[in-house]
């Protein structure tokens, strides 16, 4: 029972019931309005027709009421009966006291009938009386009755009065036909609405149901599921497309997480194994006392490398949540490049490198975070100096092109294979040759460069041909 109730509380049934309810309400209001308008119109038409007919009968009944010897009373009776049959109306001819002298209604033959006093007074005073009445129980139900005076031949005083009693036969037939047509039309409209609403609701609900199933798969760790948008270009289609984009992002994030765990596990394993092995060797006496200092130095170096690695990973985590463009600040990129050159002077000198600096004297203002871009330049220049051939030239320059400042760092050394260039900016990536030369590196410098530039909505480019490797990036200039 609970599952049944939950099923009918779903979005599909709620939308379907809401649509059907609106159609029912609309049909009811339209039917009631049409019924009211048509009823009033029909009654008005009926009243006008009854007045014309009863006035005609009243004029013909004057001789009958005045007992004119030249008047053929039987002909009038026949004429009244024909008029009643043709017009579906019963006529009652009365004297001024309201006593019925002649009736076309065969059910009243042989009965003494007197019209209600208030109706008689209204005819005599106002010249017309129209109301619904059963004539004191004379009829089984109320009928529409209209009475007018039958003026004497002099046209001054009434000789009597004539009443027309509607049988409602034609009006009832009309209403029965209307009601039957209305209910048949309402049934057809409801069926069409039900089918159209069912198809529309199902088309809207099906992608949502698939999304619910997909979220359960995502919760279980399966990010391969994609939602079908069924070719819809409305909000449901946009939602399905956004949902699939989210799935792609989650899948990529999960892949990066697994790669990160694998990389960091690999990077941490080597120094930790070295530290643990040499420490155990010192403790159990495998390493002789005269060599302990040498291996303690190795342990110290590996510990510092672990510390640098953890610190770099924390830096990356902080960079990924920053928005350097939010403040809209500008700074002089030339000044930042000069400061980096000064801070790198010792490392450049130790490597016996020449520096070719193409930095204009005039300031070049760029949009971004000064400290973060300075870190980018420092990492690129440090990386270039580290792998440059001793005695070669190191280049650092900036140029303005199409409203952007383009910074380039170039060194001379070994050519990096083309297939390895896209891997340089991945976390913990180090080529085989760099591993042998760079014992202190943790493989996060270029990844930090890429992360910072992505936060600035920019990209880093690298080329390596004939022993010349160049890194370049652009920033929006003022």
C-alpha positions in Angstrom: 0.0 0.0 0.0 2.8 2.4 0.9 4.6 1.6 -2.4 1.4 2.1 -4.3 0.9 5.5 -2.6 4.4 6.5 -3.3 4.0 5.6 -7.0 1.0 7.8 -7.4 2.7 10.7 -5.6 5.4 10.7 -8.3 6.1 13.6 -10.7 4.5 11.7 -13.6 1.1 11.2 -11.8 1.1 14.7 -10.3 1.6 16.3 -13.6 -0.9 14.1 -15.3 -3.6 14.7 -12.6 -2.9 18.4 -12.6 -3.4 18.5 -16.4 -6.6 16.4 -16.3 -7.9 18.5 -13.4 -7.3 21.7 -15.3 -9.2 20.3 -18.3 -12.1 19.2 -16.1 -12.3 22.6 -14.5 -12.2 24.3 -17.8 -14.9 22.1 -19.3 -17.0 22.7 -16.2 -16.7 26.5 -16.3 -17.3 26.5 -20.1 -20.3 24.2 -19.8 -21.8 26.2 -16.9 -21.2 29.5 -18.8 -22.7 28.2 -22.0 -25.6 26.6 -20.2 -26.4 29.9 -18.4 -26.1 32.1 -21.5 -28.0 29.7 -23.7 -30.7 29.1 -21.1 -31.3 32.8 -20.6 -31.4 33.3 -24.3 -33.8 30.4 -24.9 -36.1 31.7 -22.1 -36.0 35.2 -23.6 -36.8 33.8 -27.1 -39.6 31.6 -25.6 -41.1 34.5 -23.8 -41.2 36.7 -26.9 -42.7 33.8 -28.9 -45.3 33.1 -26.3 -46.2 36.8 -26.1 -46.7 37.0 -29.8 -48.9 33.9 -29.9 -51.0 34.6 -26.9 -51.6 38.2 -28.1 -52.8 36.8 -31.4 -55.1 34.3 -29.6 -56.3 37.1 -27.3 -57.4 39.3 -30.2 -59.2 36.4 -31.8 -60.9 35.5 -28.5 -62.6 38.9 -28.0 -65.8 37.8 -29.8 -65.8 34.5 -27.9 -65.5 36.4 -24.6 -68.2 39.0 -25.5 -70.7 36.3 -26.7 -71.0 38.0 -30.0 -73.9 36.1 -31.8 -72.1 36.6 -35.2 -69.0 34.9 -33.8 -68.5 31.2 -34.5 -67.4 29.9 -31.2 -66.7 26.4 -32.5 -64.4 27.8 -35.3 -62.4 29.7 -32.6 -62.1 26.5 -30.5 -60.7 24.6 -33.5 -58.4 27.5 -34.4 -57.0 27.6 -30.9 -56.5 23.8 -30.9 -54.5 24.1 -34.2 -52.4 27.0 -32.9 -51.7 25.0 -29.7 -50.6 21.9 -31.7 -48.5 23.9 -34.1 -46.7 26.0 -31.5 -46.5 23.3 -28.8 -48.2 25.7 -26.4 -51.5 25.3 -24.5 -53.9 28.3 -24.4 -56.3 29.1 -21.6 -59.1 31.7 -22.3 -60.4 33.3 -19.1 -62.9 35.9 -18.1 -61.9 38.9 -16.1 -62.2 36.9 -12.9 -59.7 34.4 -14.0 -62.1 31.5 -14.6 -61.0 29.4 -17.5 -63.7 29.3 -20.2 -61.7 27.5 -22.9 -58.6 25.3 -22.7 -56.7 23.6 -25.4 -55.2 21.3 -22.8 -57.2 18.1 -23.0 -56.0 17.1 -19.5 -58.1 20.0 -18.1 -61.4 19.1 -19.9 -64.3 18.8 -17.5 -62.4 20.5 -14.7 -63.2 23.9 -13.2 -60.0 25.9 -13.3 -59.4 29.3 -11.9 -56.1 31.2 -12.4 -54.3 32.5 -9.3 -55.6 35.8 -8.2 -52.2 37.5 -8.2 -51.7 36.5 -11.9 -55.1 37.9 -12.8 -54.4 41.2 -11.0 -51.0 41.5 -12.7 -52.5 41.0 -16.2 -55.3 43.5 -15.5 -53.0 46.1 -14.0 -49.7 45.7 -16.0 -51.1 44.3 -19.2 -48.8 41.2 -19.0 -47.8 38.5 -16.5 -45.0 36.0 -17.0 -43.9 33.5 -14.4 -43.2 29.9 -13.7 -46.1 28.2 -11.8 -47.9 24.9 -11.4 -51.3 26.6 -11.0 -51.8 25.4 -7.5 -50.8 21.8 -8.3 -52.7 21.6 -11.5 -49.5 20.6 -13.3 -47.0 18.1 -12.0 -44.2 20.6 -12.4 -43.8 24.3 -12.8 -44.3 25.6 -16.3 -43.7 28.9 -17.9 -47.0 30.8 -18.2 -47.6 34.2 -19.9 -50.9 36.0 -19.8 -52.2 39.2 -21.6 -55.6 40.9 -21.5 -58.2 40.4 -24.3 -59.3 44.0 -24.9 -63.0 44.6 -25.9 -63.9 45.8 -29.3 -63.8 49.4 -28.2 -60.1 48.8 -27.1 -60.6 50.4 -23.7 -61.6 47.7 -21.2 -60.6 44.0 -21.1 -63.2 41.4 -22.0 -61.1 38.7 -20.4 -57.6 37.4 -20.7 -55.6 34.7 -22.5 -52.8 32.6 -21.0 -50.2 30.6 -22.9 -48.7 27.6 -21.0 -45.4 26.3 -22.4 -45.1 22.5 -22.4 -41.2 22.8 -22.4 -41.1 19.8 -24.8 -38.9 21.5 -27.4 -36.8 23.2 -24.7 -36.2 20.0 -22.8 -35.3 18.2 -26.0 -32.8 20.9 -26.8 -31.3 20.6 -23.3 -31.1 16.9 -23.5 -29.3 17.1 -26.8 -27.0 19.7 -25.4 -26.2 17.7 -22.3 -25.5 14.5 -24.4 -23.3 16.4 -26.8 -21.5 18.2 -23.9 -20.7 14.9 -22.1 -19.6 13.2 -25.3 -17.3 16.1 -26.2 -16.0 16.3 -22.7 -15.2 12.6 -22.7 -13.3 12.9 -26.1 -11.4 15.9 -24.8 -10.5 14.2 -21.6 -9.3 11.1 -23.5 -7.2 13.2 -25.9 -5.9 15.2 -22.9 -5.0 12.1 -21.0 -3.1 10.5 -23.8 -1.3 13.8 -24.8 -0.5 14.5 -21.2 0.7 11.0 -20.6 3.0 11.0 -23.6 4.3 14.5 -22.7 4.8 13.7 -19.0 6.6 10.4 -19.9 8.9 12.2 -22.2 9.8 14.7 -19.5 10.0 12.1 -16.6 12.0 9.4 -18.4 15.3 11.4 -18.5 14.7 12.3 -14.8 14.2 8.6 -13.9 17.4 7.8 -15.8 19.2 10.5 -13.9 18.0 9.0 -10.6 19.3 5.6 -11.7 22.6 7.3 -12.8 23.1 9.0 -9.5 22.8 5.7 -7.8 25.5 4.3 -10.1 27.6 7.3 -9.4 27.2 6.8 -5.6 28.4 3.3 -6.2 31.5 4.6 -8.0 30.5 3.9 -11.6 30.9 7.1 -13.6 30.5 5.5 -17.1 26.7 5.9 -17.2 25.4 8.6 -19.5 21.8 10.0 -19.7 19.9 10.0 -23.0 18.3 13.4 -23.8 15.9 11.9 -26.4 16.7 14.7 -28.8 14.9 17.3 -26.6 16.1 20.9 -26.9 14.2 22.3 -24.0 15.1 22.5 -20.3 15.1 18.7 -19.9 17.6 18.4 -22.8 19.8 21.1 -21.2 19.5 19.3 -17.8 20.5 16.0 -19.5 23.5 17.6 -21.2 24.6 19.3 -18.0 24.2 16.0 -16.2 26.4 14.2 -18.7 28.9 17.0 -18.4 28.9 16.6 -14.7 29.5 12.8 -15.2 32.4 13.6 -17.4 33.8 15.9 -14.8 33.3 13.4 -12.0 34.9 10.7 -14.1 37.9 12.9 -14.9 38.2 13.9 -11.3 38.0 10.3 -10.2 40.7 9.4 -12.8 42.9 12.3 -11.6 42.4 11.2 -8.0 43.5 7.7 -8.7 46.5 8.9 -10.7 47.3 11.3 -7.9 47.2 8.5 -5.3 49.3 6.3 -7.6 51.8 9.0 -8.2 52.1 10.2 -4.7 52.4 6.6 -3.5 55.2 6.0 -5.9 57.0 9.2 -5.1 56.7 8.7 -1.3 57.7 5.1 -1.4 61.3 5.7 -2.6 62.4 8.2 0.1 60.5 6.4 2.8 62.1 3.1 1.8 65.5 4.7 1.8 65.0 6.3 5.2 63.6 3.1 6.7 66.4 1.0 5.2 69.3 3.1 6.3 67.8 3.7 9.7 67.4 0.0 10.3 70.9 -0.6 9.0 72.3 1.9 11.6 70.2 0.4 14.4 71.0 -3.2 13.8 74.7 -2.6 13.1 74.7 -3.5 9.4 76.1 -0.1 8.5 79.5 0.3 10.2 79.9 3.2 12.6 82.4 5.0 10.4 79.8 5.2 7.6 76.9 6.3 9.8 77.4 10.0 9.1 77.2 9.4 5.4 74.0 7.5 5.6 72.5 9.9 8.1 73.1 12.7 5.6 71.2 10.7 3.0 68.4 10.2 5.5 68.3 14.0 6.2 68.2 14.8 2.5 65.4 12.4 1.9 63.4 13.8 4.8 63.8 17.3 3.5 62.7 16.1 0.1 59.5 14.6 1.7 58.9 17.9 3.4 59.2 19.8 0.2 56.9 17.4 -1.6 54.2 17.8 1.1 54.6 21.6 1.1 54.3 21.7 -2.7 51.2 19.5 -2.6 49.6 21.9 -0.1 50.5 24.8 -2.4 48.8 23.1 -5.3 45.6 22.6 -3.2 45.5 26.2 -2.2 46.1 27.4 -5.8 43.2 25.4 -7.1 40.6 27.3 -5.0 42.0 30.8 -5.6 40.5 33.3 -8.1 43.3 35.7 -9.1 41.1 37.6 -11.5 38.4 38.5 -9.1 40.0 41.7 -7.9 40.9 42.9 -11.4 44.3 44.1 -10.3 47.2 45.0 -12.7 51.0 44.8 -12.1 54.2 45.3 -14.0 55.3 42.0 -15.5 58.7 43.5 -16.4 59.5 44.3 -12.7 58.5 40.8 -11.7 60.9 39.3 -14.3 63.8 41.4 -13.0 63.2 40.3 -9.4 63.2 36.6 -10.5 66.5 37.1 -12.4 68.1 38.7 -9.3 66.9 35.8 -7.0 68.2 33.2 -9.5 71.6 34.9 -9.9 73.5 32.4 -7.8 71.9 29.3 -9.4 72.6 30.7 -12.9 76.2 31.5 -11.9 76.8 28.0 -10.5 75.6 26.5 -13.8 78.0 28.9 -15.7 75.1 30.2 -17.8 74.9 33.4 -19.8 71.6 35.3 -19.6 69.9 37.0 -22.5 67.2 39.3 -21.0 64.8 40.9 -23.4 62.8 43.0 -20.8 61.7 46.6 -21.8 62.5 49.5 -19.6 58.9 50.8 -19.9 56.4 49.0 -17.6 54.0 46.4 -19.1 50.8 46.2 -16.9 49.1 42.8 -17.0 45.9 41.5 -15.3 46.5 38.9 -12.6 48.1 38.1 -9.3 51.6 39.4 -9.0 52.9 36.8 -6.5 51.4 33.9 -8.5 52.8 35.0 -11.8 56.2 35.6 -10.2 56.1 32.0 -9.0 55.4 30.9 -12.6 58.4 32.8 -13.9 60.6 31.5 -11.1 59.6 27.9 -11.7 60.1 28.1 -15.4 63.5 29.9 -15.1 64.6 27.4 -12.4 63.6 24.5 -14.5 65.4 26.0 -17.6 68.6 26.7 -15.6 68.6 23.2 -14.1 68.5 21.3 -17.4 70.5 23.8 -19.5 73.9 22.8 -20.8 76.7 24.3 -18.7 78.1 27.5 -20.4 75.0 27.9 -22.7 72.7 30.9 -22.9 69.5 31.3 -20.9 66.8 33.5 -22.4 64.0 35.4 -20.6 61.9 37.9 -22.5 58.5 39.5 -22.9 56.7 41.0 -26.0 53.4 42.7 -26.6 51.2 41.0 -29.2 47.4 41.5 -29.9 46.8 43.1 -26.5 48.6 40.4 -24.6 52.1 40.2 -22.9 53.8 37.0 -24.0 56.6 35.8 -21.7 59.2 33.3 -23.0 61.8 31.2 -21.2 64.3 29.3 -23.4 67.3 27.2 -22.7 69.8 25.0 -24.6 70.1 21.4 -23.7 68.8 18.0 -24.6 65.8 17.8 -26.9 62.6 16.6 -25.2 60.8 13.9 -27.3 57.6 15.2 -28.9 55.5 12.5 -27.3 56.8 13.6 -23.8 56.0 17.3 -24.1 52.3 17.0 -23.1 53.4 15.0 -20.0 55.7 17.7 -18.6 52.9 19.4 -16.8 51.4 16.4 -15.0 51.9 15.8 -11.3 55.1 14.0 -10.3 56.2 13.6 -14.0 60.0 13.5 -14.5 61.8 12.2 -17.5 64.4 9.4 -17.1 67.2 11.8 -17.7 65.9 14.4 -15.3 65.6 11.7 -12.6 69.3 11.1 -12.8 70.2 14.8 -12.7 67.5 16.1 -10.4 67.7 14.2 -7.1 66.0 17.1 -5.2 63.0 17.6 -7.5 59.5 16.4 -6.7 57.9 16.7 -10.1 55.4 19.5 -9.2 57.0 22.7 -10.5 55.5 22.6 -14.0 52.2 21.3 -12.7 52.1 24.4 -10.4 52.8 26.6 -13.4 50.0 25.1 -15.4 47.6 25.4 -12.4 48.4 29.0 -11.9 47.9 29.9 -15.5 44.7 28.0 -15.7 43.4 30.1 -12.8 44.3 33.1 -14.9 42.4 31.6 -17.9 45.6 31.2 -19.8 47.7 28.2 -21.1 51.4 27.3 -21.2 53.0 26.3 -24.4 56.3 24.3 -24.9 58.4 23.5 -27.9 61.7 21.5 -28.1 63.7 21.3 -31.3 67.5 20.8 -32.0 68.3 21.1 -28.3 66.4 24.3 -27.8 63.5 24.1 -25.4 61.1 27.1 -25.0 58.2 27.7 -22.6 55.8 30.6 -23.2 52.6 32.0 -21.8 50.4 35.1 -22.3 48.6 37.5 -19.9 46.1 40.1 -20.8 47.8 43.5 -20.9 46.2 46.8 -20.0 
